[in-house]
């Protein structure tokens, strides 16, 4: 199929483009390159530099490229920034997505795959987190994602679209061949931050919270490889069918990993010490977040190829070792 990947020059989107190519589909990328990287787009894949909120431009691209399905990864995703600048997140993550959906309907494209987040659940009542868990976001980032989910539900009930929404846990790692990976500015994710500390790009790593009620006192999170995430998005295509289909899936390994375990994995992969500065807890960080991935495994026959933190970190190190300056270094 012809698949429009909105945000396809970003971290998860660029990996999904590679997986689409491998699966025999034809991806087309739209990205405004605010956070994405032109160099992350696979060779030969069309790239349209445009904003998802530009309805006329999106409708033109959808028609000219004869798009069958849209995959949407173009969200702003800095939780702290969403608290200090919420309007930025409501404009891009919600309002611009509504404009994208309007362009789709105008162009007759009815299939949609949405990149959502476990942040829609807020602080979970119980673990692991299943799709049926109550959704109560505690920040504007999670709220805007939930708002889009609700808009999609309404459109599906009206018979306008079919969709799947994937609620990620901690996306991590890099492509198996080391050609694309994680390059954010600013960087907030633990694995690349720990690698930077190991390689001397930063003097130390702040470890936020060492007194949580967990086995080693640090937060527990569910790390899932970015290529595993991408394969789940493609596996859902056959389930979209006629307008009205609505699917929700939690994507994680179901294995909680502590911050200290991540640091040890980085030290193992790099062969270098990570200097850690123990710091107070950050407000709003739950002690543990991890998925119940049973539904995706059952309904999509989805299986993770990177089941442990060591294999995920090793792939991330392969990227960072080859690209110490990220995409800016070519």
C-alpha positions in Angstrom: 0.0 0.0 0.0 0.9 3.6 -0.3 1.5 4.8 3.3 1.8 8.4 4.3 4.1 8.6 7.4 3.5 11.9 9.1 6.6 12.7 11.2 8.5 10.1 9.2 11.8 11.9 9.7 11.6 11.6 13.5 12.8 8.8 15.7 10.0 6.3 15.6 8.6 7.4 12.3 11.9 6.9 10.5 12.2 3.4 11.8 8.7 2.7 10.8 9.5 3.9 7.2 12.3 1.3 7.1 10.0 -1.5 8.3 7.4 -0.5 5.7 9.9 -0.8 3.0 11.0 -4.2 4.3 7.4 -5.3 4.3 6.9 -4.4 0.6 4.8 -1.2 1.2 5.6 2.2 -0.4 6.1 4.9 2.3 5.8 8.6 1.7 7.1 11.0 4.4 5.7 14.3 5.5 7.7 16.2 8.1 8.2 19.8 8.9 11.8 19.0 10.1 11.3 20.9 13.4 12.5 17.8 15.3 13.0 15.4 12.4 16.1 14.8 10.4 16.2 14.8 6.6 19.1 12.2 6.8 16.9 9.8 8.7 14.6 9.3 5.7 15.4 6.1 3.8 17.0 6.7 0.4 14.4 6.8 -2.4 11.5 7.5 -0.1 9.6 10.7 -1.1 9.9 13.5 1.5 7.4 16.4 1.6 8.5 19.2 3.9 5.1 20.4 5.2 3.1 20.9 8.4 0.4 18.4 9.2 -1.9 21.3 10.1 -1.8 22.7 6.6 -5.0 21.1 5.3 -4.6 22.2 1.7 -1.1 20.9 1.4 -1.9 17.6 3.1 -5.0 17.1 0.9 -2.8 17.7 -2.2 -0.1 15.2 -1.0 -2.7 12.6 -0.1 -4.2 12.8 -3.6 -1.0 13.1 -5.6 0.7 10.2 -3.8 -2.5 8.1 -4.0 -2.3 7.3 -0.3 -4.2 4.3 1.1 -3.4 4.7 4.8 -1.9 7.4 7.1 0.4 6.8 10.0 0.8 9.7 12.4 4.0 10.2 14.5 4.2 14.0 14.4 3.6 15.0 18.0 5.6 17.1 20.4 6.5 14.8 23.2 8.4 16.7 26.0 6.3 16.1 29.1 7.9 19.0 31.1 7.5 21.4 28.2 3.9 20.5 27.9 3.3 21.6 31.4 5.1 25.0 31.0 3.8 25.6 27.4 0.6 23.7 27.1 -0.8 25.8 24.2 2.1 24.6 22.0 0.9 21.0 22.6 -2.8 21.7 22.1 -2.0 23.4 18.8 0.3 20.8 17.4 -0.8 17.5 19.0 -4.6 18.1 18.9 -5.6 21.0 16.6 -3.2 20.1 13.8 -4.1 16.4 14.0 -7.8 17.4 13.6 -6.8 19.3 10.5 -4.9 16.2 9.2 -8.0 14.1 9.7 -10.1 16.7 7.9 -7.6 16.6 4.9 -7.9 12.8 4.9 -11.7 12.8 4.7 -11.5 15.4 2.0 -9.1 13.2 0.0 -11.2 10.0 0.6 -8.5 8.3 2.8 -10.2 6.4 5.6 -7.5 4.4 7.4 -5.4 5.8 10.2 -2.7 4.5 12.5 -2.0 6.8 15.5 1.0 7.0 17.8 -0.4 7.4 21.3 1.2 6.9 24.7 1.0 5.3 28.0 0.9 8.8 29.4 -2.9 8.7 28.8 -3.1 6.4 31.8 -1.5 8.8 34.2 -0.6 7.1 37.5 -1.9 3.6 37.1 -4.2 2.0 39.6 -2.6 -1.5 39.1 0.2 -3.1 37.1 0.7 -4.3 34.4 -1.3 -1.8 32.5 -4.0 -3.3 30.1 -5.9 -1.4 27.5 -9.0 -1.3 29.7 -7.2 0.6 32.5 -8.7 4.0 33.5 -7.2 6.9 31.5 -6.4 10.0 33.6 -3.5 11.9 32.2 -1.5 14.1 34.6 0.1 16.4 32.0 -1.0 18.2 28.8 1.1 15.9 26.6 -0.9 12.8 27.8 -4.1 14.8 27.7 -3.7 15.9 24.0 -3.0 12.3 23.1 -6.2 11.1 24.8 -8.1 13.9 23.2 -7.1 12.6 19.8 -8.1 9.1 20.8 -11.5 10.4 21.7 -11.8 12.2 18.4 -10.9 9.0 16.6 -13.5 7.1 18.5 -16.2 9.6 17.5 -15.1 9.5 13.8 -15.2 5.7 13.8 -18.6 5.6 15.4 -19.8 7.9 12.6 -18.4 5.5 10.1 -15.9 8.0 8.8 -12.6 6.2 9.4 -11.1 3.0 10.7 -8.1 3.4 13.1 -5.6 1.8 15.4 -4.1 3.7 18.3 -0.9 2.3 19.9 0.0 3.4 23.4 3.8 3.1 23.7 5.7 2.7 26.8 9.5 3.6 26.6 10.6 3.4 22.9 14.3 2.7 22.8 17.1 1.3 20.7 18.1 1.8 17.1 18.0 0.0 13.7 19.8 -3.3 13.6 22.2 -2.1 11.0 23.1 1.0 13.0 22.1 3.5 10.2 19.4 5.3 12.0 18.8 5.9 15.7 17.9 8.4 18.4 19.0 12.0 18.0 16.9 14.5 20.0 17.6 18.1 20.9 17.2 18.4 23.8 17.7 14.7 24.8 15.6 13.5 27.7 15.6 9.7 27.3 17.7 7.7 29.8 19.6 5.4 27.5 21.1 8.1 25.2 21.8 10.3 28.2 23.6 7.4 29.9 25.6 6.7 26.7 26.6 10.3 26.6 27.8 10.1 30.2 29.7 7.0 29.4 31.4 8.5 26.4 32.2 11.9 28.0 29.7 13.9 26.0 28.2 15.0 29.3 30.0 14.9 32.7 27.5 12.8 34.5 24.0 11.3 34.5 21.3 12.6 36.9 19.5 9.7 38.6 16.2 11.1 39.7 14.9 9.2 42.8 16.6 6.4 44.6 14.0 5.8 47.3 11.1 4.4 45.4 9.3 1.3 46.7 11.1 -0.8 44.0 13.7 -3.6 44.3 16.7 -1.1 43.9 14.9 2.1 44.8 14.8 3.5 41.3 11.9 3.8 38.9 10.7 0.8 36.9 9.9 1.3 33.2 9.0 -0.8 30.2 11.6 -0.5 27.4 10.5 -1.6 23.9 12.6 -1.6 20.8 11.7 0.9 18.2 11.7 -1.7 15.4 9.4 -3.9 17.4 7.0 -1.0 17.8 7.2 -0.4 14.1 6.3 -4.0 13.2 3.2 -3.8 15.3 2.0 -0.8 13.3 2.3 -2.7 10.1 0.7 -5.8 11.5 -2.5 -3.9 12.2 -3.2 -3.0 8.5 -5.3 -6.1 7.8 -7.6 -5.3 10.8 -8.6 -1.8 9.6 -11.1 -3.0 7.0 -14.2 -0.9 6.5 -14.8 2.4 8.2 -15.8 2.0 11.8 -13.1 -0.3 13.0 -11.4 1.0 16.2 -8.5 -0.7 17.9 -6.3 0.1 20.9 -3.1 -1.6 21.8 -0.6 -1.2 24.6 3.0 -1.8 23.3 5.7 -2.8 25.7 7.6 -6.0 26.6 5.7 -6.3 29.9 9.1 -6.6 31.6 9.9 -3.8 34.1 13.5 -2.5 34.1 14.9 -0.2 36.7 17.0 2.9 36.0 20.0 1.3 37.7 19.6 -1.8 35.4 19.6 0.5 32.4 22.8 2.1 33.6 24.4 -1.3 34.1 23.4 -2.3 30.6 25.0 0.8 29.2 28.2 0.2 31.1 28.2 -3.4 29.8 27.6 -2.4 26.1 30.1 0.5 26.1 32.7 -1.0 28.4 32.8 2.3 30.2 31.7 3.7 33.6 28.6 5.9 33.8 29.2 8.6 36.4 25.9 8.9 38.3 24.7 11.9 40.4 21.9 10.8 42.6 19.2 13.5 42.6 15.7 14.0 44.2 12.6 12.5 42.7 11.0 14.5 39.9 7.4 15.5 40.5 4.9 13.3 38.6 7.2 10.3 38.1 5.3 7.1 39.1 7.4 4.4 40.8 6.5 1.9 38.1 5.0 1.8 34.6 4.9 -1.4 32.5 2.5 -2.8 29.9 0.3 -5.9 29.6 1.1 -6.6 25.9 -1.1 -9.7 25.7 -3.7 -8.1 23.4 -1.2 -7.1 20.7 0.5 -10.5 21.0 -2.8 -12.3 20.7 -4.6 -10.2 18.0 -1.7 -9.1 15.9 0.6 -12.1 16.4 3.1 -9.5 17.6 6.4 -10.8 19.0 9.3 -8.7 20.3 12.7 -9.5 18.8 14.5 -7.5 21.5 13.1 -8.9 24.7 15.7 -7.6 27.2 17.4 -4.3 28.1 20.8 -5.6 27.1 19.8 -6.2 23.5 18.0 -2.9 23.3 20.9 -0.9 24.7 23.4 -2.8 22.5 21.5 -1.6 19.4 21.4 2.0 20.7 25.2 1.9 21.4 25.8 0.6 17.8 24.1 3.7 16.5 25.8 6.2 18.9 29.2 4.6 18.4 28.9 5.0 14.6 27.3 8.5 14.8 28.8 10.3 17.8 27.5 13.6 16.6 24.1 12.2 15.5 22.7 13.1 12.1 24.6 16.4 12.0 27.8 14.5 11.6 26.4 12.8 8.5 
